[in-house]
Amino acid sequence: MNFLYPGFLLALLAIAIPIVIHLFNFRKFKKIYFSNVQFLTAVQEQNSSKEKLKNLLVLLCRVLAIIFLVLAFARPFIPSSNQPHKNAAGNLISIYIDNSYSMESLNKEGNLLEEAKRKAKEIAKAYAMTDQFKLLTNDFEGKHQRAVNKEEFMSLLDGIKISAASRSLAQVINRLETDNATNKNEQAYLLSDFQKNFVGTQALKTNKDISYSFIKLNANSLPNISADSIWSISPVHLPNQTEQFVVQLHNYGDEDAVDVPLKLTINKQQKAIDNVNIPAGKTLKDTLSFSGLKGGWQEGLLSIKDFPLSFDDELNFTFKVAQDLRVLSISGKPTERYIRSLFSADAYFKLTEMPESNIRYSDFPEYSLIILDGLKEPSSGLAQQLKRYVENGGSVIVFPDLDANAAVYTPFLTGLSLPAVQQLNVGPAIASTIDLKNSVFKDVFEQVPDNIDLPVVTRYFSYAEQNTSNKENIFKLPLNKFLFARYNLGAGKVYLSASSLDAKDGNIARHPVFVPLMFKIAFASNREQPFYYVTGKSNVLESAKINLTGNQSLKLVSAGFEVIPELRQTPGKTLLYVADQVKKSGFYELKKADSVLSVVAFNDDRTESDMHYATENDIKTLFNKQNITFYNSKKDALSMNMELKNNSSELWKLCLILAVVFLAIEILLIRFFNPTKNIQTT
């Protein structure tokens, strides 16, 4: 048995005092007795044995009552047999405190985070001054990865604040076991509300040398509505054109949400408002339309009003309204008019035309789309330049010249990783079929007629295909041939036609589907960055290809924040590694020197929005039969703290009960066991 207070020796002195008092009374009793010896002689033989027995029993009960009362305050305990024992110089106590957004919830104790900090201090006070402590939060800060004394640990506790970082239980346990002590008894305490998303469903395995205690903090049941996500229906964003955005809201509460205010602002100007009703536990999608945007980067904010939990009521996003889309047409026919007529009709498209005899390869990166129309002698050098362009994210459309020698086109096509020309097919008009499920035709047809007019061809190339894993047919011909297909190459795409735009080869250029087909391909070639990233999770940002000289660097800048990301160039894009340095939601400018290349948005992780919690059985199931202890903060605080102490069996309650029992016995002896009545009777 062990004792928690060194004052136990003083308690022994308190036990000796009543013994001395009883001995004094007993001597006084003997003095009176011998002064009246003549009177007592007659009854002494009859009552002396009973009186001595009574005095001894009263003395024994009083002494035992005091002993057990002192022991109750000394808090004795029996160390658990399951606790690991090492040849240790002390204990190492690791305490994890969940400081995610959900810990802002309230209960009768107040804020959950503050309750967790108080309980962590109570746990620390139960250990000796020589023991060492480690603190862990969702921030996974380096300063928390070292063992400190009790005083410094208390100071670290006071500095814990709510954080946007979100972790899983598996990540926390893995972090706790990263630095394993070899010569100390290790205890780990986890204080959290244990949301279901935090706990997860994956089976967990812990180090058997570490004793784990889970302390569940209970929040009041609160409804919560989250602004989950947003995306655009519009394929491109054009100045002064109508935009359509789909927003997704989630009601995590158990009651229907009625008339939830919804507002969309762009560059701090209100663009759309709405009131929505969201059934309990359901997700709602709503479409917002607006117009009047100018060119450049747009900073958008979707917001709702939902109390008392508001950390997920706003969603930041960014997108770019381009002033134009640059298209390059390389033609082998100076009189060709179809491509010129198509892209010159809309001011958004900036068309540049180059003859086959004067191609400027260095200009390729400036264009989103390159169209090859009727080249008579495409070279292998052109193929190499186009392949590099496509691998870096560009888009190319190839309309061949069917009058050219097939042997000329084959090296060019194979240089682009496309199939070789097999033969030229000539005959009566052949109708093609359209793959209406292809993404190219998304939102093109409101309703598909039963007898749809299809493109027809009289001459076309058939290709010798060997690998079709990266191919999608858009227009099909009989005998498993294609009229128009898309090939994925690196970060870009190549569209290959089996026929030309010449009227003598078919009606592709004059067919009604030709205009939306070409426009959709052009819009798809305009590469956009993600609407937003997630703090703590999105450690890699994507950007269009950025070329830097040897002494140039990029920086991510916000109000009072600046970080220089690590760069990695990949085909078609530049990757920016920011690790976990971005910890606050908001808008960040990507700058090269003083010029703004793009604006990116960050939002807090929405996994904290679901206020449903794991039960004791849920948690224990994940650990199967491993040695863990689970406590619920609804229990009496003092009782729980005593149970937590070293995971031991506490005996103070038993000692208190025994003290009361022996006091009661003493009272009964004094009241009912009185042999002096016999003397009075005599």
Residue pairs with C-beta under 8 A, 6 or more apart in sequence:
1 76
1 77
1 78
1 651
2 76
2 77
2 78
2 79
2 648
3 74
3 75
3 76
4 74
4 75
4 76
4 77
4 645
5 73
5 74
5 75
7 74
8 70
8 74
11 70
11 71
11 73
11 74
12 70
14 66
14 70
15 63
15 66
15 67
15 70
18 59
18 62
18 63
18 66
19 59
19 63
22 55
22 58
22 59
22 62
26 55
33 40
40 679
42 682
43 678
43 679
43 682
46 678
47 675
47 676
47 678
47 679
50 673
50 675
51 675
51 676
54 669
54 673
54 674
54 675
57 665
57 669
57 673
58 666
58 669
58 670
61 662
61 663
61 665
61 666
61 669
62 662
62 663
62 666
64 658
64 659
64 662
65 658
65 659
65 660
65 662
65 663
65 666
66 659
67 659
68 655
68 656
68 658
68 659
68 662
69 655
69 656
69 659
71 651
71 652
71 655
72 652
72 653
72 655
72 656
72 659
73 652
74 652
75 642
75 650
75 651
75 652
76 650
76 651
76 652
76 655
77 645
77 646
77 648
77 649
77 650
77 651
78 648
78 649
78 651
79 646
79 648
80 646
80 647
80 648
80 649
82 211
82 627
82 647
83 185
83 211
83 646
83 647
83 648
84 185
84 186
84 208
84 209
84 210
84 211
85 185
86 183
86 184
86 185
86 209
87 183
88 183
88 184
88 185
89 130
89 183
89 184
90 128
90 130
90 131
90 132
90 184
90 185
91 127
91 128
91 131
91 132
91 184
91 185
91 186
91 187
91 646
92 131
92 132
92 133
92 134
92 147
92 181
92 184
92 185
92 186
92 187
93 123
93 124
93 127
93 131
93 132
93 133
93 134
93 186
93 187
93 188
93 189
94 133
94 134
94 135
94 136
94 176
94 186
94 187
94 188
94 189
94 210
95 120
95 123
95 124
95 133
95 134
95 135
95 136
95 188
95 189
95 190
95 191
96 136
96 137
96 172
96 176
96 188
96 189
96 190
96 191
96 192
97 113
97 116
97 117
97 120
97 135
97 136
97 137
97 157
97 160
97 191
97 192
98 113
98 116
98 137
98 138
98 190
98 191
98 192
98 193
98 198
99 113
99 137
99 138
99 139
99 160
99 161
99 162
99 163
99 165
100 138
100 162
100 163
100 165
100 166
100 167
100 198
100 608
101 162
101 164
101 166
101 309
101 311
101 312
101 604
101 608
102 112
102 193
102 195
102 219
102 608
102 611
103 111
103 112
103 113
103 116
103 162
103 192
103 193
103 217
104 111
104 112
104 113
104 162
104 309
104 311
105 111
105 112
105 193
105 219
105 220
105 222
105 309
105 611
106 112
106 219
106 220
106 308
107 115
107 217
107 218
107 219
107 220
109 115
109 633
112 193
112 217
112 219
113 160
113 162
115 217
115 633
116 191
116 192
116 217
117 157
117 158
117 160
119 191
119 215
119 217
119 633
119 637
119 641
120 157
120 189
120 191
121 154
121 157
122 637
122 641
123 189
123 641
123 644
124 133
124 150
124 153
124 154
125 150
126 641
126 644
126 645
126 646
127 133
127 150
127 646
129 149
129 150
131 150
132 147
132 148
132 149
132 184
133 147
133 148
133 149
133 150
133 153
134 144
134 145
134 146
134 147
134 148
134 176
135 144
135 148
135 153
135 156
135 157
135 160
136 144
136 172
136 175
136 176
137 144
137 160
137 163
138 163
138 165
138 166
138 167
139 163
139 165
139 583
140 165
140 167
140 175
140 580
143 156
144 156
145 178
145 179
147 181
148 156
163 583
164 535
164 536
164 583
164 584
164 585
164 604
164 605
165 535
165 536
165 580
165 583
166 198
166 536
166 537
166 605
166 607
166 608
167 198
168 198
168 199
168 200
169 190
169 194
169 198
169 199
169 200
169 204
169 622
170 200
170 202
170 204
172 190
173 204
173 206
173 212
176 188
176 210
177 206
177 207
177 210
180 186
180 207
180 209
180 210
186 209
186 210
186 211
187 210
187 211
187 213
187 646
187 647
188 210
188 211
188 212
188 213
189 213
189 215
189 644
190 212
190 213
190 214
190 215
191 215
191 217
192 198
192 214
192 215
192 216
192 217
193 216
193 217
193 218
193 219
193 613
194 214
194 216
194 613
194 614
194 619
195 607
195 608
195 610
195 611
195 612
195 613
195 614
196 610
196 612
196 613
196 614
196 618
197 607
197 608
197 610
198 607
198 614
199 614
199 618
199 619
199 622
200 622
201 622
202 622
203 622
203 623
203 624
204 622
204 623
205 623
205 626
206 212
206 623
206 626
206 628
208 626
208 627
211 627
211 629
211 647
212 626
212 627
212 628
212 629
213 628
213 629
213 630
213 631
213 644
213 647
214 619
214 628
214 629
214 630
214 631
215 631
215 632
215 633
215 640
215 644
216 613
216 616
216 630
216 631
216 632
216 633
217 633
218 632
218 633
218 634
219 611
219 613
221 254
221 611
222 253
222 308
222 309
222 611
223 251
223 252
223 253
223 254
223 255
223 257
223 306
224 251
224 252
224 253
224 306
224 309
224 312
224 609
224 610
224 611
225 249
225 250
225 251
225 252
225 253
225 257
225 260
225 278
225 304
225 306
225 313
226 249
226 250
226 252
226 312
226 313
226 606
226 609
227 247
227 249
227 302
227 303
227 304
227 312
227 313
227 314
227 315
228 248
228 249
228 250
228 283
228 315
228 606
228 609
229 247
229 248
229 315
230 245
230 246
230 247
230 248
230 300
230 302
230 315
230 317
230 531
231 245
231 246
231 531
232 243
232 244
232 245
232 246
232 319
232 531
233 244
233 245
233 246
233 287
233 443
234 241
234 242
234 243
234 244
235 443
235 520
235 523
235 524
236 322
236 325
236 523
236 526
237 243
237 293
237 298
237 319
237 320
237 321
237 322
238 321
238 322
238 348
239 293
239 294
239 295
239 321
239 323
240 291
240 292
240 293
240 294
241 291
241 293
242 289
242 290
242 291
243 289
243 290
243 291
243 293
244 287
244 288
244 289
245 264
245 287
245 288
245 289
246 285
246 286
246 287
246 288
247 262
247 264
247 285
247 286
247 287
247 288
247 302
247 315
248 283
248 284
248 285
249 260
249 262
249 276
249 278
249 283
249 284
249 286
249 304
250 278
250 282
250 283
250 284
250 606
250 609
251 257
251 278
251 279
251 280
251 281
251 282
251 283
251 284
252 281
252 609
252 610
252 611
252 612
253 280
253 281
253 611
254 280
254 281
255 280
256 277
256 278
256 279
256 280
257 277
257 278
257 280
257 306
258 277
259 275
259 276
259 277
260 275
260 276
260 277
260 278
260 304
260 305
260 306
261 273
261 275
261 304
261 305
262 273
262 274
262 275
262 276
262 286
262 288
262 302
262 303
262 304
263 270
263 272
263 273
263 302
263 303
263 304
264 270
264 271
264 272
264 273
264 288
264 290
264 300
264 301
264 302
264 303
265 271
265 300
265 301
265 303
266 290
266 293
266 298
266 299
266 300
266 301
267 298
267 299
268 299
268 301
271 288
271 290
271 292
272 288
272 289
272 290
274 286
274 288
276 284
276 286
277 284
278 284
293 321
294 321
295 321
295 322
295 323
296 320
296 321
297 318
297 319
297 320
297 321
297 596
297 598
297 599
298 318
298 319
298 320
298 321
299 316
299 318
299 587
299 599
299 601
300 316
300 317
300 318
300 319
300 601
301 314
301 315
301 316
301 317
302 314
302 315
302 317
303 313
303 314
303 315
304 313
305 313
306 313
309 609
309 611
311 604
311 608
312 604
312 606
312 608
312 609
314 585
314 603
315 532
315 603
316 532
316 585
316 586
316 587
316 601
316 602
316 603
317 531
317 532
317 601
318 529
318 531
318 532
318 587
318 598
318 599
318 600
318 601
319 528
319 531
320 528
320 529
320 598
322 526
324 347
324 348
324 349
324 350
325 348
325 349
325 350
325 368
325 369
325 522
325 523
325 525
325 526
326 349
326 350
326 352
326 366
326 367
326 368
326 369
327 343
327 349
327 350
327 351
327 352
327 367
327 368
327 369
327 370
327 371
327 522
328 351
328 352
328 353
328 354
328 363
328 364
328 367
328 369
328 370
328 371
329 339
329 340
329 343
329 351
329 352
329 353
329 354
329 370
329 371
329 373
330 353
330 354
330 355
330 356
330 359
330 370
330 371
330 372
330 373
330 375
331 339
331 353
331 354
331 355
331 356
331 373
331 374
331 375
332 356
332 373
332 374
332 375
332 376
332 377
332 401
333 373
333 374
333 401
334 355
336 373
336 374
336 501
338 373
338 501
338 509
338 514
339 351
339 371
339 373
339 501
340 351
340 353
342 514
342 515
342 518
343 349
343 351
343 518
343 522
344 351
349 522
352 363
352 367
354 360
356 375
356 376
356 377
356 378
359 382
361 382
361 385
364 370
364 385
364 386
364 389
364 394
365 389
365 392
365 394
365 545
367 394
368 394
368 395
368 522
368 525
368 526
368 527
369 394
369 395
369 396
369 397
369 521
369 522
369 525
370 386
370 389
370 394
370 395
370 396
370 397
371 396
371 397
371 399
372 378
372 396
372 397
372 398
372 399
373 399
373 500
373 501
374 399
374 400
374 401
374 500
374 501
374 502
375 382
375 400
375 401
375 404
375 412
376 401
376 403
376 404
376 408
377 404
377 408
378 408
378 409
378 412
379 412
380 411
380 412
380 415
382 412
383 411
383 412
383 413
383 415
383 416
384 415
386 396
386 416
387 415
387 416
387 417
387 489
389 396
389 492
390 396
390 416
390 489
390 490
390 491
390 492
390 493
390 494
391 489
391 490
391 491
391 492
391 571
391 572
392 490
392 491
392 492
392 545
392 571
392 572
392 573
393 490
393 491
393 492
393 527
393 544
393 545
393 571
393 572
393 573
394 492
394 525
394 572
395 492
395 493
395 494
395 495
395 521
395 524
395 525
396 416
396 492
396 493
396 494
396 495
397 494
397 495
397 497
397 518
397 521
398 413
398 416
398 418
398 494
398 495
398 496
398 497
399 497
399 499
399 500
399 501
400 409
400 421
400 461
400 497
400 498
400 499
400 500
401 500
402 424
402 459
402 460
402 461
402 499
402 500
402 502
402 505
406 421
406 423
406 424
406 461
409 421
409 461
410 420
410 421
413 419
413 420
413 421
413 463
413 496
414 420
416 489
416 494
417 487
417 489
417 494
418 463
418 487
418 494
418 496
419 463
419 464
419 465
419 466
420 463
420 464
421 461
421 462
421 463
421 464
422 461
422 462
422 463
422 464
423 461
423 462
424 459
424 460
424 461
425 459
425 460
425 461
425 462
426 458
426 459
427 458
428 458
429 456
429 457
429 458
429 506
430 456
430 457
430 458
430 460
430 477
430 478
431 454
431 455
431 456
432 454
432 455
432 456
432 457
432 475
432 476
432 477
432 483
432 484
433 454
433 475
433 476
434 441
434 452
434 454
434 474
434 475
434 476
434 513
435 441
435 472
435 473
435 474
435 475
435 476
436 445
436 448
438 472
438 474
439 524
440 474
440 486
440 517
440 520
440 521
440 524
441 516
441 517
441 520
442 520
444 513
444 516
444 520
453 511
453 512
455 475
455 483
455 506
455 507
455 508
455 511
455 513
455 514
456 506
456 507
457 477
457 483
457 498
457 499
457 505
457 506
457 507
457 508
458 504
458 505
458 506
459 499
459 500
459 504
459 505
459 506
460 477
460 481
460 483
460 498
460 499
460 505
460 506
461 498
461 499
462 481
462 498
463 481
463 482
463 496
463 498
465 471
470 487
470 488
470 489
471 485
471 486
471 487
472 485
472 486
473 482
473 484
473 485
474 482
474 483
474 484
474 485
474 486
474 495
474 517
475 482
475 483
475 484
475 485
476 482
476 483
477 483
477 498
481 498
482 498
483 497
483 498
483 499
483 508
484 495
484 496
484 497
484 498
484 508
484 517
485 495
485 496
486 493
486 494
486 495
486 496
487 493
487 494
487 495
487 496
490 571
490 572
491 570
491 571
491 572
491 573
492 572
493 524
493 525
495 521
497 508
499 505
499 506
499 508
500 506
501 508
501 509
503 509
503 510
508 514
527 544
527 572
527 573
529 541
529 542
529 543
529 544
529 598
529 600
530 542
531 601
532 600
532 601
532 602
532 603
533 541
533 582
533 600
533 601
533 602
533 603
534 602
534 603
534 604
534 605
535 582
535 583
535 584
535 585
535 602
535 603
535 604
535 605
536 580
536 583
536 605
537 605
538 582
538 602
539 577
539 578
539 579
539 580
540 575
540 576
540 577
540 578
541 556
541 565
541 575
541 576
541 578
541 590
541 600
542 573
542 574
542 575
542 576
543 573
543 574
543 575
543 576
543 590
543 597
543 598
544 573
544 574
544 598
545 569
545 572
545 573
545 574
546 554
546 567
546 574
546 592
546 597
548 554
548 567
548 592
552 592
552 593
553 564
553 592
554 564
554 565
554 567
554 576
554 590
554 591
554 592
554 597
555 562
555 563
555 564
555 565
555 590
555 591
556 562
556 563
556 564
556 565
556 576
556 578
556 582
556 588
556 589
556 590
556 591
556 600
557 588
557 589
557 591
558 584
558 586
558 587
558 588
558 589
559 586
561 582
561 584
561 588
563 578
563 581
563 582
565 576
565 577
565 578
566 576
566 577
567 574
567 575
567 576
567 577
568 574
568 575
568 577
569 575
576 590
582 588
582 602
584 602
585 602
585 603
585 604
586 601
586 602
587 599
587 600
587 601
587 602
588 599
588 600
588 601
588 602
589 596
589 598
589 599
590 596
590 597
590 598
590 599
590 600
591 597
616 630
616 632
619 628
619 630
620 628
620 630
629 647
631 640
631 643
631 644
633 640
642 650
642 652
643 650
